[in-house]
Amino acid sequence: MRTRILAPDANPLRDPRDRRLPRIAGPCSLVIFGVTGDLARKKLMPAVYDLANRGLLPPGFALVGFARRDWADQDFAQIVHDSVRENARTPFREDVWQELCKGIRFVAGDFSEEGAFDQLSQVVLDLDRVRGTRGNHAFYLSIPPKFFGDVVQQLKRSGLSVSAEGAWRRVVIEKPFGHDLESARELNATINEVFPSGTVFRIDHYLGKETVQNLLALRFANTLFEPIWNSNYVDHVQITMAEDIGIAGRAGYYDGIGAARDVIQNHLLQLLALTAMEEPLSFLAKDVRVEKGKVLSALTLPKDLDLHTSRGQYAAGWQGGLQVQGFLEEEGISPTSTTETFAAVRLGIDTRRWSGVPFYLRTGKRLGRRVTELAIVFKRAPHLPFSATDTEELGQNSIVIRIQPDEGITMRFGSKVPGTQMEVRDVNMDFAYGDSFTESSPEAYERLILDVLLGDPPLFPRHEEVELGWKILDPVLEHWASRGQPEQYESGTWGPASSHEMLARDGRAWRRP
Amino acid sequence: MSVRLDDTTASEVGTAISAERFRQGSSAVGRVLTLVIVADEATQADAVRAAAEAAREHPCRILTAIPRPGRGPARLDAEITVGGADGLGELAELRLRGPLSHHVSSVVLPLLVPDAPVVVWWPGTAPDDVAADPVGRLAQRRITDAGAASRPVRALEVRRTSYRAGDTDLAWTRITPWRALVASALDEPFETVVRASVSAQRNNPSALLLAAWMQRGLAVPVDVHVSRGPGLTGVVLHTERGDISITRPDGRVARMVRPGFPDREAPLQRRTIEALIAEELRRLDPDEIYGETLQALPQLATWAAHSDHRGSAAVPAAKGAKAAGASRAKPAAKRPATKPTTAPTGRRGRGA
């Protein structure tokens, strides 16, 4: 799905027809801030190793850790080693590790400590000399956004943000990109002051997932689906991202943010955009962005937000055989917190293709099971040449794209039940995205980190998309803020009653994913 | 679960596979292709293991045909494994005895997954013209292994003269990581390359392919030197401002040396057959670059010496190896005056 355009004759050994040949990142280093965090240990460092193991990192690649720990290089190397051993996707190989290990450095310090950044600057210069990283460095801010300002200012002050001619500096940030439109703009201004927009990579790891990329292949490589992908045939669309866990020790992050900001604003709106957008001119970043932008700007909110949105907080209950406590009883959460752990909204898209087709988005914690999927539910046939009793069990046709787990696609349609009577019942046709190959398909973070190092932006949302997301969500959040306490829902169920009522009002029901 | 069928027919085998699938409650999803392995008893076990491993990435039906010519009557024995403990797809081992051993395609044809691509792999000896072979004709993609032949360079020449779109060879697959590394060296600004060389164990077909590929792309003469191995040991790009070299003396770690850079290292393991097959199955369209590289082989100065195949002698060297730099537009037409390494036949040079 990605087309790379190289300057013609730039490299005589590359030929666009030579699809075997992978691109290896050029000489560079990756500097990770917040290496003690969960994400760094579970995803980033293993992904770096996996890339090295697949031979996609350049010779002399360097990995620099920055954190408030009293560590030497080898202590950090040990941490990386452990996290790789535990979480890497590909088998551990001593050769690969030894090579990676030679490029591992650690800088101890605070995010606002000048001395530490001066030292980092020295380390980076040293790497250019010893490892040949050529002044190419990516800074991965795996830290809470409130520190972004400090870090980018320090990067600027210590001269780390500017690159020499022909070299690059890039900065990678993770969601949340602000907590409303205004703060998103501020955050962006803070970062743009130091890093121009082309060098800022926003990670939405969903966009790195194979199934999400497959959504574009499904829609635009086939003739089977696109003709019915519009309001003539589609009744409505449901996009669900459910988690079975609670906030699990992330109270500090989660309280005051909530489900809508955490998930709908970024992941679900991105999924919506990819589902609903028109065919881009090409899969180049700019073309895809234009189409996503059009859809996001055409989003509309229902007039009465009370009737067509829903929010809730999980209450104590039994979840998958475990007794769990409610959100308000979680450690670090105020008993009067109004932060929602479940959010659902109905959105419309004012375009010829989608006018009149509601898009229902929902996300929540402590729901029935962990699942992310999007379901296109089709209209019923205008006429059924059967008697009413024949088709009693016939539902609406649907296409379900399962993003995780069990990546794949399910089609649901009616089929005759064997027997002398005509009886039509729903059946599933399943495409498991390669029955058993998920274990060897790369992790989203591998793909995204490699793309950062290659400077390949199609899979990263731009600031404009972030702003459009907030524009649509801000009125909902304001409305909710005026409504006090969210509704409680029992842990392990599919959300509060209001979310079911919200669909029932439109004569529809949530799928049980 | 394994099912044995002695003295059977292809249609019984097909029925048994479906029944076994049905019994296990899994429907016929997820088989994206049929992989036919044509092997003898000596090579089949390793090949099947490799294919089963590759099937984790590419769910497929694997048909292993083991012809056992001999005097007895024609007879087909089959052993079927469906969805083993490791979750792979379907595996059928087919032993074709007596006169039947010359009619492999008659057994394989009814067992191909409908509408799905077919790949044939000869892990050992392959027919000279694989595309014309009755089994090869069923396939979109035909995989051979010059490295496994008793005379690898001759095998390469056979592949070259019979090449048809859809052919591929593991000697070519083996050098993908090398090619990636060499190509990446030229992703950065570089001085004009005037000459290049490849070193490898003698009689290494992968080294010749690598050299031909470089010569074709860079349009400069590329020599092949004999080293002690293992496999490929180095590539040097001679530029006007010094040499860019990638050496791998131990078959594990490559060292890149380039003017203006500190020496850098990167892991570059020799790959397992599983990894090679998985790479082959990743793309099923014709590998044009491989075809063009094969055709560029005779332009290698070393080819004449290497090739024990009569009639493929290189044209005498053109004067002056001053190639006008690297440009993709120009095919590697210039032939250099270089000292070709003589390569006596005998030892087998395998692997990249």
Interface residues (C-beta under 8 A of the other chain):
Chain A: P8 D9 A10 N11 P12 L13 R14 D15 R17 D18 R19 R20 L21 P22 R23 I24 G26 P27 A52 N53 G55 L57 P58 P59 G60 F61 R93 D95 V96 Q98 E99 K102 R129 V130 R131 G132 R134 G166 D430 F431 A432 G434 D435 S436 F437 E439 S440 S441
Chain B: S27 V29 G30 V32 A55 R56 E57 H58 P59 G87 L88 G89 T173 T176 P177 R179 A180 L181 V182 A183 S184 L186 D187 E188 P189 V193 W213 M214 G217 L218 A219 R252 V253 A254 R255 M256 F261 P262 R264 E265 A266 P267 L268 Q269 A278 E279 R283 D287 E288 I289 A326 S327 R328 A329
